[in-house]
Amino acid sequence: MSIVIVLMMISIAISAYARGRREGTWSWPLFAKTVLALWVLGAVVGLFGVWVGRQMGPDHALLATVLIVMAIAAGVVFLTIWVQRKSRHGKP
């Protein structure tokens, strides 16, 4: 089953790349910055999750999980807004 998911992700990535090239919005530097930002987001949320989990203990696992998911969502929203501003939409 996991191989199917990996193949689907590759297919979606190729499709997004082709669409970006066709529209003229693809940028390798922006792609690299986005991947780096995702790695940083993962590291920060991971450290935050470990810290929150240790502070709250097993009695508050649901609350810790909700806080971690909220941190991920906030990071993704921030990254999405940043990429939208940096992309070359509307340029010839």
N, C-alpha and C positions, 0 to 999 in steps of 0.2 A: 504494500500500500504506500509506503514512503517513497518508493521510486516513482510512483504515479504523481505524487505531490511535487517532487523535485522536477519532473518533466513538465508539469503544468507551470511551475514557477519559471522555468527556462523559456517556455513558450510565451508566457506573458512578458517576460523581460525583452525577448527578441521583438515582440510586437510593439512594445513601448519604444524601443530604440528605433525601429523602422518608422514609426509614426513621428517621432521627434526629428529624425533626419529629413523626412518628407516635408514636415512643416517648417524646418529650419530652426527649431528651438533646442536641438541637442547641443550640449556643451560638455566636453570631457572634464574641464576644470571644475565645473559646477557639480558634475557627477561625483568626482573624487571628493570634493568638499562635503557633499551630502553623505557619502559613505562614511567618511571620517566623523561627521557629526552623529551619525547613527551609532557608530562604535562608542563614541564618547557618551552618548545618551544611555546606551546599554551599560557601560561601566558605572556611570553615576547612579543610575537607578538600581543597579546591582548592589553597590555599596550602601545606598540609601535603604534598600530592602533588608540587607543584613543588619544594619544599625537599628532600623525600626523593629525588626523581628526580635532582636536581643533586648531592646528597651521594653517592649510590650509583653514579651513572653508568649508561651503557647496558649494562654487563656484568651488572648486577643488576636488570634491568627486571622480571623475574618477581617477585622479592622485594619490590620497590617497589610493584608492582601489588597483591600480596597484603596488604601493610601498608595501602594505601589502601582496599581493600575491607573490611579489618577495622575501620578507622576509621569508614567509612560504616555498617557493621553495628552497631558500638557506639553511634554517634550515633542511629541509628534505634531501637535497643532502648531507650536512655535516653529518647528522645522519646515512645515508645509508653507506657512506664511512667508518665511525667509526665502524659500526656494521660489515661490511665486513672484516675489519682488526681484529676485536675481535673474529669473529666466528672461529670455528675449522675446516674449510674446508681443505681437504687434509690430515688430521690426521687420523690414523687408528682407 
